[in-house]
Structures are given as structure tokens and as C-alpha cells.
Amino acid sequence: MPIVLRVPAIPGPKVLEMLRSESSTSDIPVMFLTVKSDKESVMQVLSLKPEKYLLKTMPPAELVANIDEFFEKQKMKEW
């Protein structure tokens, strides 16, 4: 079951870094949804290897398609 985590006290990239640094959580698939599109922010998060890096400013249909693709991919891994 997917978990949506929003921790305002800790920046998202830091949470992802923490997940990736622990062997028990390093393989959890993460989809990153953000408003940050500057090169530095994107590169910082992509270095942590999220499954998806999505912008909140994407057209709604594209955002939904990406989210659907993410969950379909996860479903296929379970089979």
C-alpha cells in the first residue's frame, strides 16, 4: 500500500536522503512531487534516485498519467 509522506519540518530531499541511507528503507519506491524546478533542486533529488520527479505545475492529465504509471509499475513488480 502506498504511503504519502509530508513532513513540513523536514525538507523532502532530506527525508528521501534518510530513506535511502537506511538498508531497511533504501528500496522503498518514492515519487517526488514538488514545485521546485530549478536545476540545483532537481539534481539534488535525482541523485537520490526517486522513481518519479513530478512538478505540481504539470498539466493535470500529465500528472495523473505519471502517477498511474508509477502505480502500474509497482503493481507489476508485485506479480
PyMOL Python script that loads the backbone (N, CA, C, O; Angstrom):
from pymol import cmd

cmd.read_pdbstr("""\
ATOM      1  N   MET A   1       0.842  -1.173   0.000  1.00  0.00           N
ATOM      2  CA  MET A   1       0.000   0.000   0.000  1.00  0.00           C
ATOM      3  C   MET A   1       0.893   1.244   0.000  1.00  0.00           C
ATOM      4  O   MET A   1       1.837   1.319   0.787  1.00  0.00           O
ATOM      5  N   PRO A   2       0.612   2.212  -0.864  1.00  0.00           N
ATOM      6  CA  PRO A   2       1.442   3.409  -0.935  1.00  0.00           C
ATOM      7  C   PRO A   2       1.300   4.269   0.308  1.00  0.00           C
ATOM      8  O   PRO A   2       0.240   4.335   0.931  1.00  0.00           O
ATOM      9  N   ILE A   3       2.379   4.913   0.642  1.00  0.00           N
ATOM     10  CA  ILE A   3       2.393   5.825   1.771  1.00  0.00           C
ATOM     11  C   ILE A   3       2.698   7.215   1.238  1.00  0.00           C
ATOM     12  O   ILE A   3       3.657   7.398   0.488  1.00  0.00           O
ATOM     13  N   VAL A   4       1.892   8.191   1.617  1.00  0.00           N
ATOM     14  CA  VAL A   4       2.143   9.575   1.244  1.00  0.00           C
ATOM     15  C   VAL A   4       2.678  10.259   2.486  1.00  0.00           C
ATOM     16  O   VAL A   4       2.040  10.265   3.538  1.00  0.00           O
ATOM     17  N   LEU A   5       3.853  10.831   2.345  1.00  0.00           N
ATOM     18  CA  LEU A   5       4.508  11.434   3.485  1.00  0.00           C
ATOM     19  C   LEU A   5       4.746  12.905   3.215  1.00  0.00           C
ATOM     20  O   LEU A   5       5.355  13.273   2.211  1.00  0.00           O
ATOM     21  N   ARG A   6       4.269  13.732   4.106  1.00  0.00           N
ATOM     22  CA  ARG A   6       4.515  15.161   4.010  1.00  0.00           C
ATOM     23  C   ARG A   6       4.961  15.614   5.390  1.00  0.00           C
ATOM     24  O   ARG A   6       4.193  15.601   6.352  1.00  0.00           O
ATOM     25  N   VAL A   7       6.217  16.012   5.460  1.00  0.00           N
ATOM     26  CA  VAL A   7       6.793  16.405   6.733  1.00  0.00           C
ATOM     27  C   VAL A   7       7.307  17.840   6.587  1.00  0.00           C
ATOM     28  O   VAL A   7       8.443  18.049   6.160  1.00  0.00           O
ATOM     29  N   PRO A   8       6.479  18.829   6.939  1.00  0.00           N
ATOM     30  CA  PRO A   8       6.878  20.214   6.739  1.00  0.00           C
ATOM     31  C   PRO A   8       8.136  20.622   7.502  1.00  0.00           C
ATOM     32  O   PRO A   8       8.856  21.517   7.060  1.00  0.00           O
ATOM     33  N   ALA A   9       8.413  19.984   8.637  1.00  0.00           N
ATOM     34  CA  ALA A   9       9.573  20.354   9.436  1.00  0.00           C
ATOM     35  C   ALA A   9      10.882  19.875   8.816  1.00  0.00           C
ATOM     36  O   ALA A   9      11.948  20.405   9.129  1.00  0.00           O
ATOM     37  N   ILE A  10      10.806  18.890   7.950  1.00  0.00           N
ATOM     38  CA  ILE A  10      11.999  18.346   7.302  1.00  0.00           C
ATOM     39  C   ILE A  10      11.803  18.458   5.788  1.00  0.00           C
ATOM     40  O   ILE A  10      10.792  17.986   5.268  1.00  0.00           O
ATOM     41  N   PRO A  11      12.740  19.065   5.080  1.00  0.00           N
ATOM     42  CA  PRO A  11      12.602  19.181   3.625  1.00  0.00           C
ATOM     43  C   PRO A  11      12.529  17.803   2.963  1.00  0.00           C
ATOM     44  O   PRO A  11      13.178  16.854   3.403  1.00  0.00           O
ATOM     45  N   GLY A  12      11.728  17.713   1.901  1.00  0.00           N
ATOM     46  CA  GLY A  12      11.550  16.459   1.183  1.00  0.00           C
ATOM     47  C   GLY A  12      12.846  15.775   0.778  1.00  0.00           C
ATOM     48  O   GLY A  12      12.988  14.570   0.987  1.00  0.00           O
ATOM     49  N   PRO A  13      13.812  16.522   0.194  1.00  0.00           N
ATOM     50  CA  PRO A  13      15.063  15.859  -0.175  1.00  0.00           C
ATOM     51  C   PRO A  13      15.777  15.224   1.018  1.00  0.00           C
ATOM     52  O   PRO A  13      16.415  14.180   0.880  1.00  0.00           O
ATOM     53  N   LYS A  14      15.670  15.848   2.178  1.00  0.00           N
ATOM     54  CA  LYS A  14      16.300  15.286   3.371  1.00  0.00           C
ATOM     55  C   LYS A  14      15.607  13.988   3.790  1.00  0.00           C
ATOM     56  O   LYS A  14      16.270  13.027   4.182  1.00  0.00           O
ATOM     57  N   VAL A  15      14.281  13.959   3.708  1.00  0.00           N
ATOM     58  CA  VAL A  15      13.531  12.738   4.033  1.00  0.00           C
ATOM     59  C   VAL A  15      13.938  11.625   3.070  1.00  0.00           C
ATOM     60  O   VAL A  15      14.170  10.491   3.489  1.00  0.00           O
ATOM     61  N   LEU A  16      14.023  11.948   1.784  1.00  0.00           N
ATOM     62  CA  LEU A  16      14.420  10.944   0.794  1.00  0.00           C
ATOM     63  C   LEU A  16      15.846  10.468   1.058  1.00  0.00           C
ATOM     64  O   LEU A  16      16.137   9.278   0.937  1.00  0.00           O
ATOM     65  N   GLU A  17      16.722  11.380   1.413  1.00  0.00           N
ATOM     66  CA  GLU A  17      18.102  11.010   1.749  1.00  0.00           C
ATOM     67  C   GLU A  17      18.128  10.065   2.950  1.00  0.00           C
ATOM     68  O   GLU A  17      18.882   9.092   2.964  1.00  0.00           O
ATOM     69  N   MET A  18      17.314  10.353   3.943  1.00  0.00           N
ATOM     70  CA  MET A  18      17.237   9.497   5.130  1.00  0.00           C
ATOM     71  C   MET A  18      16.718   8.105   4.761  1.00  0.00           C
ATOM     72  O   MET A  18      17.240   7.099   5.241  1.00  0.00           O
ATOM     73  N   LEU A  19      15.695   8.049   3.913  1.00  0.00           N
ATOM     74  CA  LEU A  19      15.171   6.753   3.468  1.00  0.00           C
ATOM     75  C   LEU A  19      16.238   5.954   2.722  1.00  0.00           C
ATOM     76  O   LEU A  19      16.397   4.755   2.950  1.00  0.00           O
ATOM     77  N   ARG A  20      16.957   6.617   1.842  1.00  0.00           N
ATOM     78  CA  ARG A  20      17.966   5.940   1.023  1.00  0.00           C
ATOM     79  C   ARG A  20      19.173   5.486   1.846  1.00  0.00           C
ATOM     80  O   ARG A  20      19.863   4.544   1.458  1.00  0.00           O
ATOM     81  N   SER A  21      19.432   6.143   2.970  1.00  0.00           N
ATOM     82  CA  SER A  21      20.619   5.830   3.763  1.00  0.00           C
ATOM     83  C   SER A  21      20.442   4.602   4.666  1.00  0.00           C
ATOM     84  O   SER A  21      21.427   4.055   5.163  1.00  0.00           O
ATOM     85  N   GLU A  22      19.212   4.174   4.876  1.00  0.00           N
ATOM     86  CA  GLU A  22      18.942   3.012   5.738  1.00  0.00           C
ATOM     87  C   GLU A  22      18.655   1.783   4.884  1.00  0.00           C
ATOM     88  O   GLU A  22      17.842   1.843   3.962  1.00  0.00           O
ATOM     89  N   SER A  23      19.310   0.682   5.183  1.00  0.00           N
ATOM     90  CA  SER A  23      19.119  -0.526   4.374  1.00  0.00           C
ATOM     91  C   SER A  23      17.677  -1.018   4.404  1.00  0.00           C
ATOM     92  O   SER A  23      17.198  -1.581   3.420  1.00  0.00           O
ATOM     93  N   SER A  24      16.986  -0.815   5.508  1.00  0.00           N
ATOM     94  CA  SER A  24      15.607  -1.296   5.617  1.00  0.00           C
ATOM     95  C   SER A  24      14.613  -0.456   4.809  1.00  0.00           C
ATOM     96  O   SER A  24      13.496  -0.908   4.556  1.00  0.00           O
ATOM     97  N   THR A  25      14.998   0.752   4.403  1.00  0.00           N
ATOM     98  CA  THR A  25      14.091   1.628   3.651  1.00  0.00           C
ATOM     99  C   THR A  25      14.664   2.074   2.308  1.00  0.00           C
ATOM    100  O   THR A  25      13.996   2.787   1.559  1.00  0.00           O
ATOM    101  N   SER A  26      15.876   1.667   1.999  1.00  0.00           N
ATOM    102  CA  SER A  26      16.544   2.178   0.797  1.00  0.00           C
ATOM    103  C   SER A  26      15.862   1.783  -0.509  1.00  0.00           C
ATOM    104  O   SER A  26      16.022   2.469  -1.519  1.00  0.00           O
ATOM    105  N   ASP A  27      15.104   0.688  -0.504  1.00  0.00           N
ATOM    106  CA  ASP A  27      14.454   0.225  -1.738  1.00  0.00           C
ATOM    107  C   ASP A  27      12.986   0.633  -1.845  1.00  0.00           C
ATOM    108  O   ASP A  27      12.300   0.210  -2.776  1.00  0.00           O
ATOM    109  N   ILE A  28      12.496   1.438  -0.918  1.00  0.00           N
ATOM    110  CA  ILE A  28      11.111   1.892  -0.982  1.00  0.00           C
ATOM    111  C   ILE A  28      10.953   2.809  -2.198  1.00  0.00           C
ATOM    112  O   ILE A  28      11.688   3.788  -2.324  1.00  0.00           O
ATOM    113  N   PRO A  29      10.015   2.510  -3.088  1.00  0.00           N
ATOM    114  CA  PRO A  29       9.818   3.391  -4.245  1.00  0.00           C
ATOM    115  C   PRO A  29       9.236   4.734  -3.803  1.00  0.00           C
ATOM    116  O   PRO A  29       8.265   4.790  -3.048  1.00  0.00           O
ATOM    117  N   VAL A  30       9.844   5.797  -4.282  1.00  0.00           N
ATOM    118  CA  VAL A  30       9.437   7.148  -3.894  1.00  0.00           C
ATOM    119  C   VAL A  30       9.131   7.961  -5.133  1.00  0.00           C
ATOM    120  O   VAL A  30       9.895   7.978  -6.098  1.00  0.00           O
ATOM    121  N   MET A  31       8.009   8.625  -5.081  1.00  0.00           N
ATOM    122  CA  MET A  31       7.607   9.556  -6.128  1.00  0.00           C
ATOM    123  C   MET A  31       7.695  10.949  -5.499  1.00  0.00           C
ATOM    124  O   MET A  31       7.066  11.212  -4.474  1.00  0.00           O
ATOM    125  N   PHE A  32       8.466  11.826  -6.109  1.00  0.00           N
ATOM    126  CA  PHE A  32       8.697  13.150  -5.549  1.00  0.00           C
ATOM    127  C   PHE A  32       7.807  14.147  -6.274  1.00  0.00           C
ATOM    128  O   PHE A  32       7.900  14.288  -7.494  1.00  0.00           O
ATOM    129  N   LEU A  33       6.946  14.840  -5.537  1.00  0.00           N
ATOM    130  CA  LEU A  33       6.026  15.843  -6.089  1.00  0.00           C
ATOM    131  C   LEU A  33       6.365  17.183  -5.457  1.00  0.00           C
ATOM    132  O   LEU A  33       6.300  17.339  -4.238  1.00  0.00           O
ATOM    133  N   THR A  34       6.726  18.149  -6.292  1.00  0.00           N
ATOM    134  CA  THR A  34       7.233  19.407  -5.775  1.00  0.00           C
ATOM    135  C   THR A  34       6.926  20.568  -6.715  1.00  0.00           C
ATOM    136  O   THR A  34       6.493  20.364  -7.849  1.00  0.00           O
ATOM    137  N   VAL A  35       7.152  21.774  -6.236  1.00  0.00           N
ATOM    138  CA  VAL A  35       7.053  22.961  -7.091  1.00  0.00           C
ATOM    139  C   VAL A  35       8.438  23.397  -7.554  1.00  0.00           C
ATOM    140  O   VAL A  35       8.562  24.270  -8.412  1.00  0.00           O
ATOM    141  N   LYS A  36       9.463  22.798  -6.994  1.00  0.00           N
ATOM    142  CA  LYS A  36      10.834  23.222  -7.299  1.00  0.00           C
ATOM    143  C   LYS A  36      11.310  22.643  -8.627  1.00  0.00           C
ATOM    144  O   LYS A  36      11.397  21.427  -8.801  1.00  0.00           O
ATOM    145  N   SER A  37      11.617  23.549  -9.561  1.00  0.00           N
ATOM    146  CA  SER A  37      12.077  23.110 -10.881  1.00  0.00           C
ATOM    147  C   SER A  37      13.445  23.665 -11.233  1.00  0.00           C
ATOM    148  O   SER A  37      13.918  23.483 -12.355  1.00  0.00           O
ATOM    149  N   ASP A  38      14.092  24.348 -10.276  1.00  0.00           N
ATOM    150  CA  ASP A  38      15.430  24.869 -10.563  1.00  0.00           C
ATOM    151  C   ASP A  38      16.423  23.711 -10.644  1.00  0.00           C
ATOM    152  O   ASP A  38      16.249  22.679  -9.996  1.00  0.00           O
ATOM    153  N   LYS A  39      17.452  23.899 -11.439  1.00  0.00           N
ATOM    154  CA  LYS A  39      18.405  22.831 -11.737  1.00  0.00           C
ATOM    155  C   LYS A  39      19.017  22.227 -10.465  1.00  0.00           C
ATOM    156  O   LYS A  39      19.144  21.007 -10.361  1.00  0.00           O
ATOM    157  N   GLU A  40      19.390  23.062  -9.514  1.00  0.00           N
ATOM    158  CA  GLU A  40      20.024  22.571  -8.291  1.00  0.00           C
ATOM    159  C   GLU A  40      19.088  21.655  -7.500  1.00  0.00           C
ATOM    160  O   GLU A  40      19.503  20.594  -7.035  1.00  0.00           O
ATOM    161  N   SER A  41      17.837  22.062  -7.350  1.00  0.00           N
ATOM    162  CA  SER A  41      16.866  21.239  -6.614  1.00  0.00           C
ATOM    163  C   SER A  41      16.604  19.919  -7.326  1.00  0.00           C
ATOM    164  O   SER A  41      16.569  18.860  -6.699  1.00  0.00           O
ATOM    165  N   VAL A  42      16.421  19.991  -8.637  1.00  0.00           N
ATOM    166  CA  VAL A  42      16.156  18.783  -9.422  1.00  0.00           C
ATOM    167  C   VAL A  42      17.331  17.816  -9.317  1.00  0.00           C
ATOM    168  O   VAL A  42      17.129  16.630  -9.057  1.00  0.00           O
ATOM    169  N   MET A  43      18.540  18.299  -9.513  1.00  0.00           N
ATOM    170  CA  MET A  43      19.720  17.434  -9.486  1.00  0.00           C
ATOM    171  C   MET A  43      19.931  16.825  -8.097  1.00  0.00           C
ATOM    172  O   MET A  43      20.332  15.667  -7.982  1.00  0.00           O
ATOM    173  N   GLN A  44      19.663  17.603  -7.045  1.00  0.00           N
ATOM    174  CA  GLN A  44      19.814  17.086  -5.688  1.00  0.00           C
ATOM    175  C   GLN A  44      18.892  15.893  -5.465  1.00  0.00           C
ATOM    176  O   GLN A  44      19.313  14.870  -4.924  1.00  0.00           O
ATOM    177  N   VAL A  45      17.641  16.024  -5.878  1.00  0.00           N
ATOM    178  CA  VAL A  45      16.677  14.942  -5.674  1.00  0.00           C
ATOM    179  C   VAL A  45      16.968  13.770  -6.603  1.00  0.00           C
ATOM    180  O   VAL A  45      16.922  12.618  -6.171  1.00  0.00           O
ATOM    181  N   LEU A  46      17.266  14.041  -7.863  1.00  0.00           N
ATOM    182  CA  LEU A  46      17.536  12.949  -8.804  1.00  0.00           C
ATOM    183  C   LEU A  46      18.742  12.118  -8.389  1.00  0.00           C
ATOM    184  O   LEU A  46      18.805  10.930  -8.705  1.00  0.00           O
ATOM    185  N   SER A  47      19.693  12.715  -7.693  1.00  0.00           N
ATOM    186  CA  SER A  47      20.860  11.953  -7.223  1.00  0.00           C
ATOM    187  C   SER A  47      20.457  10.906  -6.186  1.00  0.00           C
ATOM    188  O   SER A  47      21.196   9.950  -5.947  1.00  0.00           O
ATOM    189  N   LEU A  48      19.292  11.083  -5.575  1.00  0.00           N
ATOM    190  CA  LEU A  48      18.784  10.131  -4.585  1.00  0.00           C
ATOM    191  C   LEU A  48      17.904   9.048  -5.209  1.00  0.00           C
ATOM    192  O   LEU A  48      17.391   8.174  -4.511  1.00  0.00           O
ATOM    193  N   LYS A  49      17.739   9.115  -6.510  1.00  0.00           N
ATOM    194  CA  LYS A  49      17.049   8.105  -7.315  1.00  0.00           C
ATOM    195  C   LYS A  49      15.584   7.854  -6.945  1.00  0.00           C
ATOM    196  O   LYS A  49      15.210   6.731  -6.609  1.00  0.00           O
ATOM    197  N   PRO A  50      14.756   8.906  -7.009  1.00  0.00           N
ATOM    198  CA  PRO A  50      13.322   8.659  -6.841  1.00  0.00           C
ATOM    199  C   PRO A  50      12.785   7.968  -8.093  1.00  0.00           C
ATOM    200  O   PRO A  50      13.392   8.058  -9.160  1.00  0.00           O
ATOM    201  N   GLU A  51      11.670   7.290  -7.970  1.00  0.00           N
ATOM    202  CA  GLU A  51      11.041   6.663  -9.133  1.00  0.00           C
ATOM    203  C   GLU A  51      10.539   7.721 -10.103  1.00  0.00           C
ATOM    204  O   GLU A  51      10.613   7.548 -11.319  1.00  0.00           O
ATOM    205  N   LYS A  52      10.030   8.812  -9.559  1.00  0.00           N
ATOM    206  CA  LYS A  52       9.484   9.910 -10.370  1.00  0.00           C
ATOM    207  C   LYS A  52       9.828  11.233  -9.712  1.00  0.00           C
ATOM    208  O   LYS A  52       9.912  11.327  -8.488  1.00  0.00           O
ATOM    209  N   TYR A  53      10.026  12.250 -10.533  1.00  0.00           N
ATOM    210  CA  TYR A  53      10.164  13.634 -10.064  1.00  0.00           C
ATOM    211  C   TYR A  53       9.102  14.412 -10.814  1.00  0.00           C
ATOM    212  O   TYR A  53       9.244  14.682 -12.007  1.00  0.00           O
ATOM    213  N   LEU A  54       8.043  14.769 -10.119  1.00  0.00           N
ATOM    214  CA  LEU A  54       6.904  15.422 -10.754  1.00  0.00           C
ATOM    215  C   LEU A  54       6.747  16.842 -10.232  1.00  0.00           C
ATOM    216  O   LEU A  54       6.975  17.125  -9.056  1.00  0.00           O
ATOM    217  N   LEU A  55       6.354  17.721 -11.138  1.00  0.00           N
ATOM    218  CA  LEU A  55       6.118  19.108 -10.763  1.00  0.00           C
ATOM    219  C   LEU A  55       4.630  19.354 -10.576  1.00  0.00           C
ATOM    220  O   LEU A  55       3.808  18.897 -11.371  1.00  0.00           O
ATOM    221  N   LYS A  56       4.294  20.074  -9.528  1.00  0.00           N
ATOM    222  CA  LYS A  56       2.902  20.401  -9.257  1.00  0.00           C
ATOM    223  C   LYS A  56       2.313  21.289 -10.352  1.00  0.00           C
ATOM    224  O   LYS A  56       1.093  21.401 -10.474  1.00  0.00           O
ATOM    225  N   THR A  57       3.169  21.910 -11.138  1.00  0.00           N
ATOM    226  CA  THR A  57       2.712  22.797 -12.207  1.00  0.00           C
ATOM    227  C   THR A  57       2.419  22.051 -13.513  1.00  0.00           C
ATOM    228  O   THR A  57       2.017  22.667 -14.500  1.00  0.00           O
ATOM    229  N   MET A  58       2.619  20.726 -13.523  1.00  0.00           N
ATOM    230  CA  MET A  58       2.338  19.934 -14.727  1.00  0.00           C
ATOM    231  C   MET A  58       0.849  20.002 -15.038  1.00  0.00           C
ATOM    232  O   MET A  58       0.030  20.168 -14.133  1.00  0.00           O
ATOM    233  N   PRO A  59       0.495  19.873 -16.314  1.00  0.00           N
ATOM    234  CA  PRO A  59      -0.931  19.779 -16.640  1.00  0.00           C
ATOM    235  C   PRO A  59      -1.546  18.599 -15.883  1.00  0.00           C
ATOM    236  O   PRO A  59      -0.927  17.540 -15.781  1.00  0.00           O
ATOM    237  N   PRO A  60      -2.754  18.774 -15.354  1.00  0.00           N
ATOM    238  CA  PRO A  60      -3.371  17.711 -14.550  1.00  0.00           C
ATOM    239  C   PRO A  60      -3.391  16.339 -15.220  1.00  0.00           C
ATOM    240  O   PRO A  60      -3.129  15.332 -14.563  1.00  0.00           O
ATOM    241  N   ALA A  61      -3.692  16.286 -16.492  1.00  0.00           N
ATOM    242  CA  ALA A  61      -3.749  14.985 -17.182  1.00  0.00           C
ATOM    243  C   ALA A  61      -2.373  14.319 -17.209  1.00  0.00           C
ATOM    244  O   ALA A  61      -2.272  13.101 -17.065  1.00  0.00           O
ATOM    245  N   GLU A  62      -1.324  15.104 -17.389  1.00  0.00           N
ATOM    246  CA  GLU A  62       0.034  14.553 -17.409  1.00  0.00           C
ATOM    247  C   GLU A  62       0.447  14.079 -16.017  1.00  0.00           C
ATOM    248  O   GLU A  62       1.093  13.042 -15.871  1.00  0.00           O
ATOM    249  N   LEU A  63       0.075  14.829 -15.021  1.00  0.00           N
ATOM    250  CA  LEU A  63       0.372  14.455 -13.638  1.00  0.00           C
ATOM    251  C   LEU A  63      -0.317  13.139 -13.280  1.00  0.00           C
ATOM    252  O   LEU A  63       0.304  12.237 -12.717  1.00  0.00           O
ATOM    253  N   VAL A  64      -1.599  13.038 -13.610  1.00  0.00           N
ATOM    254  CA  VAL A  64      -2.357  11.808 -13.331  1.00  0.00           C
ATOM    255  C   VAL A  64      -1.762  10.630 -14.100  1.00  0.00           C
ATOM    256  O   VAL A  64      -1.645   9.532 -13.554  1.00  0.00           O
ATOM    257  N   ALA A  65      -1.386  10.845 -15.357  1.00  0.00           N
ATOM    258  CA  ALA A  65      -0.790   9.773 -16.163  1.00  0.00           C
ATOM    259  C   ALA A  65       0.511   9.275 -15.532  1.00  0.00           C
ATOM    260  O   ALA A  65       0.764   8.071 -15.496  1.00  0.00           O
ATOM    261  N   ASN A  66       1.320  10.185 -15.044  1.00  0.00           N
ATOM    262  CA  ASN A  66       2.570   9.799 -14.391  1.00  0.00           C
ATOM    263  C   ASN A  66       2.321   9.035 -13.097  1.00  0.00           C
ATOM    264  O   ASN A  66       3.011   8.058 -12.807  1.00  0.00           O
ATOM    265  N   ILE A  67       1.354   9.469 -12.332  1.00  0.00           N
ATOM    266  CA  ILE A  67       1.021   8.785 -11.083  1.00  0.00           C
ATOM    267  C   ILE A  67       0.473   7.387 -11.385  1.00  0.00           C
ATOM    268  O   ILE A  67       0.846   6.414 -10.728  1.00  0.00           O
ATOM    269  N   ASP A  68      -0.411   7.292 -12.378  1.00  0.00           N
ATOM    270  CA  ASP A  68      -0.936   5.982 -12.782  1.00  0.00           C
ATOM    271  C   ASP A  68       0.192   5.056 -13.223  1.00  0.00           C
ATOM    272  O   ASP A  68       0.213   3.880 -12.861  1.00  0.00           O
ATOM    273  N   GLU A  69       1.129   5.587 -14.006  1.00  0.00           N
ATOM    274  CA  GLU A  69       2.263   4.793 -14.486  1.00  0.00           C
ATOM    275  C   GLU A  69       3.104   4.289 -13.315  1.00  0.00           C
ATOM    276  O   GLU A  69       3.546   3.140 -13.305  1.00  0.00           O
ATOM    277  N   PHE A  70       3.316   5.149 -12.343  1.00  0.00           N
ATOM    278  CA  PHE A  70       4.071   4.780 -11.144  1.00  0.00           C
ATOM    279  C   PHE A  70       3.426   3.582 -10.447  1.00  0.00           C
ATOM    280  O   PHE A  70       4.102   2.605 -10.123  1.00  0.00           O
ATOM    281  N   PHE A  71       2.108   3.667 -10.220  1.00  0.00           N
ATOM    282  CA  PHE A  71       1.437   2.590  -9.500  1.00  0.00           C
ATOM    283  C   PHE A  71       1.307   1.326 -10.348  1.00  0.00           C
ATOM    284  O   PHE A  71       1.335   0.222  -9.803  1.00  0.00           O
ATOM    285  N   GLU A  72       1.167   1.458 -11.651  1.00  0.00           N
ATOM    286  CA  GLU A  72       1.150   0.272 -12.517  1.00  0.00           C
ATOM    287  C   GLU A  72       2.494  -0.441 -12.458  1.00  0.00           C
ATOM    288  O   GLU A  72       2.551  -1.670 -12.404  1.00  0.00           O
ATOM    289  N   LYS A  73       3.563   0.327 -12.469  1.00  0.00           N
ATOM    290  CA  LYS A  73       4.909  -0.247 -12.381  1.00  0.00           C
ATOM    291  C   LYS A  73       5.080  -0.991 -11.055  1.00  0.00           C
ATOM    292  O   LYS A  73       5.656  -2.078 -11.019  1.00  0.00           O
ATOM    293  N   GLN A  74       4.579  -0.401  -9.969  1.00  0.00           N
ATOM    294  CA  GLN A  74       4.681  -1.045  -8.666  1.00  0.00           C
ATOM    295  C   GLN A  74       3.850  -2.326  -8.623  1.00  0.00           C
ATOM    296  O   GLN A  74       4.269  -3.330  -8.047  1.00  0.00           O
ATOM    297  N   LYS A  75       2.669  -2.277  -9.237  1.00  0.00           N
ATOM    298  CA  LYS A  75       1.806  -3.451  -9.274  1.00  0.00           C
ATOM    299  C   LYS A  75       2.484  -4.594 -10.030  1.00  0.00           C
ATOM    300  O   LYS A  75       2.403  -5.751  -9.615  1.00  0.00           O
ATOM    301  N   MET A  76       3.154  -4.266 -11.143  1.00  0.00           N
ATOM    302  CA  MET A  76       3.831  -5.283 -11.937  1.00  0.00           C
ATOM    303  C   MET A  76       4.983  -5.919 -11.163  1.00  0.00           C
ATOM    304  O   MET A  76       5.263  -7.106 -11.331  1.00  0.00           O
ATOM    305  N   LYS A  77       5.645  -5.144 -10.324  1.00  0.00           N
ATOM    306  CA  LYS A  77       6.737  -5.687  -9.509  1.00  0.00           C
ATOM    307  C   LYS A  77       6.240  -6.697  -8.487  1.00  0.00           C
ATOM    308  O   LYS A  77       6.964  -7.618  -8.110  1.00  0.00           O
ATOM    309  N   GLU A  78       4.992  -6.517  -8.040  1.00  0.00           N
ATOM    310  CA  GLU A  78       4.416  -7.416  -7.042  1.00  0.00           C
ATOM    311  C   GLU A  78       4.035  -8.765  -7.628  1.00  0.00           C
ATOM    312  O   GLU A  78       3.923  -9.748  -6.895  1.00  0.00           O
ATOM    313  N   TRP A  79       3.837  -8.826  -8.929  1.00  0.00           N
ATOM    314  CA  TRP A  79       3.416 -10.080  -9.569  1.00  0.00           C
ATOM    315  C   TRP A  79       4.588 -10.957  -9.693  1.00  0.00           C
ATOM    316  O   TRP A  79       4.473 -12.071 -10.204  1.00  0.00           O
TER     317      TRP A  79
END
""", "prot")
cmd.dss("prot")
cmd.show_as("cartoon", "prot")
cmd.util.cbc("prot")
cmd.orient("prot")
